[in-house]
Amino acid sequence: MSEVEVPSSSGPAVGFWASLKEAMHGTERDLTGLPVKRAIFLLAVPMVLEMVMESIFAVVDVFFVGRLGADAVATVGLTESLLTIIYAAAAGLSIGATALVSRRIGEKDPERAARTAVQAIGLGALLAIPISVAGVVFARPLMGLMGGSPWVLEQGVRYTQVMLGGMGSVLLLFLINAIFRGAGDAAIAMRVLWLANAINIVLAPMLIFGVGPFPELGVMGAAVATTFGRGCGVLYQLYRLARGSGRLQVRREHLRLEPGTMLAMLRLSGAGTAQSLVNTSSWVVLARIVATFGSAAVAGYTIAMRIVLFALLPSWGLANAAATLVGQSLGAKQPERGERAVWTAGAINAVFLGSLGVLFFVFAQPLTSSFSPDAAVVDHASHALRIISTGFLFYAFGMVLTQSFNGAGDTATPTLINIFCFWMLELPLAWALSGPGGMGPSGVFLALTVAFSVLAIVSAVLFRRGTWKLRQV
């Protein structure tokens, strides 16, 4: 019997479907007491579906905005590059929240886990206000720095203002879902993204094209739909925390500041944010390099990366499952179990992404052409997709390994790996290949693939050393 099956007199098939139902509804089992593969299954199914929902956010906007032309798609792409800086702050806070909450749950201390969740949400709220205000005020000069065309600076900037102004919803959505994942309540995090995405998918075309009673807002309509959908997701998250139907219940007595917990959160989150900033700032620079080759190149790069994100974000579900199990295993004094979970999740991820990489390489042209009728845009996009997909097998292990360091509370190691792979290797290589090397945008795509492949190899070597098992949080 497979480890993802549950005992059943009706055989393995019924066992699988029973496990799937348990994963979708949310398991109440102690994950540190289950076989590793079963624990991964129960966590990974809702986490993968959660990440699928997040990836749909990325694809929906480009799918509908692509009908407005290359400049509109370039607006989305350049704005997304700016948003990666905000995502870094959200990811940093999420790393700290997941590591601390999962460790407390592994120690069988749900009260401390709930208090930790409150500190994390408080930090997220404090960060959200100045970021949102600054985003609205400086949207135009920021897009100018990114190399936006005159149309982007005059018409598309409204999309940027709405997206940057709504960054509070992004921060809190990422952060509170990380709390749910750390607690093992992955099914709740999944439902949050279902709700937010459903609202976005319905509203986006209506607001972009002015369907029925809705105003025709053009590219700005995509931003309004996305921000509103995410905001509704945050309200649902807070409702579930207060309701307390999962492993965490935030009650009134938890709503107080704890300097010690906040400092621990800041230490982990600060290193996690630095780690994410290293990664995401490299995306900003890459987008800027691509922008020197015109709007068609930027639009093609944007479409290719949205398709890649659609593939990679579900894989982050497996990576997040491994990180949660590492944190809970360390809290339960079972480090070897955490290590087994990481290599198992990495192998599963490699099968998934490796297969998808082959499909993307073969069908790059029809995939990218569905997003834009512009032949030049499709040419750039399909070329980028083929180059990037050749590294999917490496990405699979790299994603799981770096997240697992974070789950253990060892945020310094992946930060140093990111600095080496993205700043010291990827960016100089992208500039050299695309400019002096004469490869144009293809040089950027190749540099990206090389950097992520090296990251996977370095991460595997350092993970095997096992120093992460000694981390205290």
MIKE-227821 format. One record per residue (C-alpha): residue in one letter; y, x, z. Coordinates in pm, whole numbers, plus 50000, padded with zeros to 5 digits. Example, Ala and Ser with C-alpha at 12.3 -4.5 7.8 and 13.67 -1.06 7.14 Angstrom:
// MIKE-227821
A495505123050780
S498945136750714
END
This chain:
// MIKE-227821
M500005000050000
S503475013249913
E505855020350196
V508284994350062
E505674967450097
V505094945850400
P501644934450510
S500604902950330
S497344885350268
S498594876249920
G498694912349803
P501214939549710
A503344917749480
V504124893149757
G504774922749986
F507334937049745
W509164904049703
A509194898550078
S510754932950125
L513284925849851
K514214892950017
E514624910750350
A516844937150190
M519044911050021
H519434889550330
G519944919150562
T517264934350781
E517334933351160
R514734961051194
D515374994251365
L515605016651058
T514715047851257
G511295032951334
L510285023850978
P508515045450715
V511135065350525
K510555048750186
R510745014050337
A513965022350521
I515475036150199
F514415004750014
L515914980850270
L519205000050268
A519395010549906
V518844976449741
P522044960749882
M523924993949860
V523054997949493
L524104962149423
E527314968149618
M528094998249400
V527224978549086
M529864953649193
E532384981649248
S531594995848904
I532154961548748
F535724962948882
A536214994048671
V534634979848355
V536154944648361
D539754956748343
V539134979948048
F537014953947866
F539824928247861
V542774952447845
G541134969747546
R542154939347340
L545814948147403
G545694982247232
A545365019447305
D548615021347508
A547434993847741
V544095011347796
A545955044247849
T548025026648118
V544855017048302
G543395051948262
L546485070748382
T546965046648673
E543315050848768
S543835088348778
L546685083149027
L544575058849227
T541925085349273
I544255101349528
I544235068749725
Y540495066049684
A540275100549841
A541985088250157
A539715057650162
A536645079150103
G537685103450377
L538075075850633
S534815060650512
I532945093350565
G534125095550925
A533385058850991
T529875060550846
A528975092651031
L530185080451371
V528945044451346
S525515054751216
R525155080651492
R526015054851761
I523575029751611
G520865056551606
E521585062551975
K521075024952037
D524705020752153
P526194990951959
E529134987952202
R530395022852119
A529705015751751
A531954984851767
R534745003951940
T534445031451679
A534805005551404
V538064993051557
Q539535028251565
A538645033451200
I540245000751089
G543385008851288
L543715042651117
G543215026250777
A545915000250842
L548405027050951
L547805046750633
A547985016750402
I551615006850466
P553455038950364
I551085044850071
S551715010149928
V555505012649962
A555625047349806
G553415035849519
V555755007549419
V558895029049444
F557595059549258
A555305043249000
R557495051248698
P558165088248770
L554485093048858
M553395078648524
G555955100948355
L554425131348521
M551025119948397
G552275121048037
G552545083647976
S553925072347638
P557245053447616
W555325020247602
V553415029547915
L556625038248101
E558395006147998
Q555644979847976
G552594993948149
V554375005548462
R554204970248607
Y550414973548614
T550825006348804
Q553244991049057
V550894962349140
M547864985049170
L549625010749388
G551344983749593
G547974967849668
M546354999749790
G546064985950142
S543294963150023
V541474992549866
L541655013550182
L540404985950407
L537754973750164
F536215008550135
L536545015650505
I535094983650649
N532204984250405
A531485019950522
I531335006350877
F528814979950772
R526735005950589
G526755029850883
A525515001951107
G522724993850861
D524324960650757
A524304969750389
A523714933650280
I527074922950426
A528894950550236
M527144938949920
R528324903049965
V531904914550019
L531914930849675
W530244900349519
L533094878749640
A535864902749540
N534344908349195
A533754871749123
I537444864649186
N538504894148968
I536214884848678
V537494849048670
L541184857248714
A541494888248492
P541234871848146
M543254841748260
L546164863048380
I546004888648100
F545974863247815
G547594833047983
V544644809147978
G545374773148086
P548024770248357
F548114807748423
P551044828748296
E550414855148028
L551014887648218
G549394912147977
V548114944148131
M549824935248460
G547514905148489
A544524928248531
A546204944548830
V547064911248993
A543474898748956
T541974930749094
T544324932649392
F543894896049481
G540094898749459
R539994928949685
G542354912549933
C540014882749963
G537164907150019
V538994922850314
L539564888850475
Y535834881650447
Q535004915450603
L537184908450906
Y535584874150941
R532094889350945
L533054915451205
A534534888751433
R531584865551375
G529184892951481
S526114880451296
G525024915851203
R524464947351407
L528154949751495
Q530274924351677
V533934932351737
R535164913152040
R538554911452206
E537664938052464
H537034962852181
L540604959352051
R542134989052228
L542955024652133
E540545052252234
P542235086052180
G538975105552200
T537245084351938
M540325084351716
L540565122351732
A536905125751642
M537465101451356
L540525120651239
R538655153751244
L535815140051035
S538065118850817
G540575146850768
A537885170150638
G536385141350439
T539765133050286
A540335169550195
Q536885169750037
S537655138649833
L541165150949743
V539695182649598
N537395161449385
T539855134249285
S542815157349225
S540675174748967
W540315141148789
V544115138048780
V544465172548623
L541685165348374
A543425133148270
R546685152548231
I544965178048006
V543465150247793
A546895133247771
T548215162847571
F545985151347285
G547565116547260
S546955080447365
A543765077047158
A542195106247343
V543275091947681
A541965057547590
G538645072447475
Y538365092947793
T539155061848000
I536475040847829
A533845068247859
M534575073948226
R534415036648302
I530955035448145
V529915066548338
L531225051248661
F529195020148586
A526135042648588
L527065065348877
L528335039849128
P524905023349170
S523555058349231
W526075061849511
G524175033049669
L521125055449702
A523335083949822
N524925061650086
A521485049750198
A520415085950249
A523645093450440
T523125063750672
L519525074050743
V520595109950811
G523185098251066
Q520855073751236
S517975098951235
L520125125351402
G521255099751659
A517595091451727
K516725129051752
Q514605127651434
P516245153151198
E513095159250990
R512985122450908
G516555124550779
E515615153850557
R512675134950407
A514965105650334
V517375127950141
W514785143449910
T513105109749852
A516405093149761
G517285122549534
A514015119549342
I514455082049292
N518035087649178
A516925114448929
V514495090548761
F517165063648734
L520055085248613
G517895107048389
S516665076148204
L520185062148180
G521495095348049
V519055093947756
L520155058347672
F523845067547689
F523325097647462
V521465077147201
F523635045747212
A527055061047284
Q528655047246967
P527725010347006
L528445011447379
T531965025147344
S532845004347035
S532454972447241
F535524982947442
S537934990247155
P538254982646782
D540205015146726
A538015040346540
A539835070646682
V539445057847038
V535735050746986
D535185085346839
H536685102247147
A534845078847384
S531395082747229
H531765120547211
A532745121747579
L529865099047682
R527275120647504
I528505152947660
I528815139148014
S525445121148010
T523595153947948
G524255163248311
F523015130848469
L519825146448607
F521905171648804
Y524395145448917
A521545125349071
F520675151949328
G524245164049377
M525465129449478
V522695124049733
L522965158849884
T526735159049933
Q526705124350088
S523915135050321
F525985163950456
N528695138350527
G526245114650694
A525335142750933
G529015148151015
D529095181550830
T532115174750610
A533115211550582
T530175222150364
P530715197050079
T534475203850097
L533915240850029
I531425232349753
N534005209249592
I536735235849607
F534495260749429
C533045236949169
F536135216449084
W539175238249145
M537785272949082
L535345263948803
E536015230148640
L539805230648594
P540165266148457
L537185260048229
A538615226848104
W541935243348018
A540285273247852
L537845253247642
S540245225647536
G543215248447458
P542505285047383
G538855276747309
G539935251747041
M537545224247153
G540245198347227
P539215169447457
S535545179447418
G536285210647620
V537365188747912
F534175168347893
L531995199347880
A533755215148178
L533155183448379
T529425184448304
V529125221348393
A530955216848725
F528805187848845
S525615205748747
V526605236948943
L527535214749239
A523995200649250
I522385235049251
V524675249149522
S524255217949737
A520455220149719
V520455256549831
L522755249850128
F520965217750231
R517645236250257
R519165259750515
G519265230250757
T522405238750955
W523515202250916
K520755192451163
L522705208951446
R525955189851385
Q527315170551685
V529725141151643
END
